[in-house]
Amino acid sequence: MNKADLINEVAEVLESKTEAKAAVDCVFETITSALKNSEAITLVGFGTFKVENRKARTGRNPQTGEKIDIKAKRVPKFISGKSLKEAVD
């Protein structure tokens, strides 16, 4: 499922594709904005979105074998909730 498919599914409930697109975009923008500010978003039963800090490390170029330095960075992480895990299992 891609974003357009998700909008179509939401549109079946809202009965308007325009409102569905606005709702989906709003959810994505809100999650992105919160993660930019290092805030965690917990959706009980679904999961938690949060930001983790990766330390700087040394890696290797797989083509040449040359060692390279990988900078530290912040990355988004999703941890699924119990209900989601059970639904998928």
N, C-alpha and C positions, 0 to 999 in steps of 0.2 A: 504494500500500500504506500502510495506517495502522498504528497500534500494535497493534490487535486482530488484524489480518492477520499481523503479524510474530509475535505470540504464538502464533497457530495454526500457523505454519510451524515454529517452534521446538518446539511441542508434538508435532509429528509425529516429531521426533527423540527427544525425551525421553519420549514416551508419557504425558505428564501435563500438562494445561493449567495446573494450579496451579504446578508446578515451572517451566514455561515462563514464566509471568507473573512469578514471582519472579526468574528469571534475567534477563529483559529489563529489569525494574525495577532490578535490581542494577547492570546495565551502565550504564543511563542515570544512575542516582544517582552511580555512581563517576566517570563522565565529568564530570557537573555539579560534583561536589565538587572534582575536580582543577582544573577551569577556574576555580572560585571562588578557589582558592589560586594562580592564575596558573601552574599546571603544564601542560606540554604532554603530550598522550597520543599516542604514535606506535604505530600498528598497521601493521607492515611489510607492504607490498603493498596495504594498504587505504587508509591515509591518516593525516593528523595533525590533531588538534584542538588549537587553541591560542587564546590571548587576545591581542587587539591593542588598542592604545590609539588612539582617535580624538582628534585635536586639536579644540579649540574652533574654531568657524568662524561666519561670517555666512551666513545663508540668506535665502530670500525666501518669503513666504507666496504660494502660487500664485493664491489668490483675489483678494487685495488688492494684491499686489506690494510690500507693506510688508517692510522688512528686519527680520530677527529674529536673535537670537544663539542659536546652538546650542552647548550645553555639551559639554565634553570627556567622553568615556565609554569604558568598556572593552566590547569586543564579541567574541563567540566567532567563530572562523574555522576552516573546514575546508579542508585542502589534500589533494586526492586523490593516492593513490600510483600508481606506474607500472602495477601489475597491474590496478587498478580502471579506470584510464584505457584500458588496452588492452581490457579486457573490455567496456566501454561502446562503444568505437569499433568 
